[in-house]
């Protein structure tokens, strides 16, 4: 069985699907990566105005531009079949700096 490599989710409001491979590679090598290991599937996790519902392979957020950011999370009750309910959001601010 072959090993699969999973990449963190990409955060970049300015990055579109038209971004070329060289630009993406440069941004990945210079911008901040937030590693989020062992986040339970179904957790709502976000940064600034972008959010994801995590799955079993969620590893974190990549290509975070330099500056002040707010990271937040909220647990989701996946056991109730009728409706999904979520806990209040909790979060923290952090300052990202590009790697030189």
N, C-alpha and C positions, 0 to 999 in steps of 0.2 A: 504494500500500500504506500503510495507516494505522500510525502509531507506537503501540505499546502501552506503558503505564506499569506498572511492576512495583513492588510494595511489599515491604519486608522482612518476614520472618516476625514474628509477634507473640508476645512473651513476657509472660505475665502469668498466674500461677497463679490469681489471684482473678477474672480476666475470663472470663466464661462466654459461651455463644452468646446468652444473653438480654440482654447489655449493650446499652443503647440507643445510638443513633448519636451523641447529644450527649456522652455519657460517653466513648465511644471517641475522638471528635474532641478532647475536652479532654485526655485522657491522651496522645494522640499529640502534641499541641502542647506538653505540659509535661514528659513523661518522656524518658529518654535513648534514643538510637538508636545502635546499633553497626553501622557500615557495613563490609561484608565483600565487597569486589569481587574478581572473578577467582578465586573459590574453585573448584577443579576439581569437576565433577559427581561425585557418589559419595562425597565427603568427609563424614565424620561430624563435625558441629559442634554444640556445645551450650553452654548456660549454666546453671549450678547443676544442677538435676535434670531439665532439659528438653533434649532433643537432636533433631536433624534429620539426615537424609541429604540433602545438597545436590543440587539439580538445576541445569540450565543457566541458570535465571533467578533463582537465589538471590542476594539483594542484601544481606542482613544481618538484624539482629534489632531490632525496634522495641518501644516501650512497656516499657522496662526500668525498674522502680521504683528509687528512690534506695536506696543501701546498697552493701555490699561484695558482689561477685559473682565467680564463677570461670568463665571462658570456656575451653573446651577443644576440641581438634580431633584427628582421627585420619584419616590417608589410608587409602583402601580400594583394594585391588587389584581392578579391574574387568576385567582382561584374562583371568584364569583362569576358565574356564567351569564347573569342577566346584564350587568353593566360593569364597565371598568371604572374603578374609583382610584383616585390618586391622592397621595399624601401631600401636605403643603410643601412648597419648594424651599430648599435650603441651598445656599451657595456661598461663594467667596470671590473676592477680587484678586487678580494677579497681574503683574506687569510682565509682558513678553518683550524680549529683545532679540533681534536678528543675530544669528551667528556670523562671525566675520570670516 
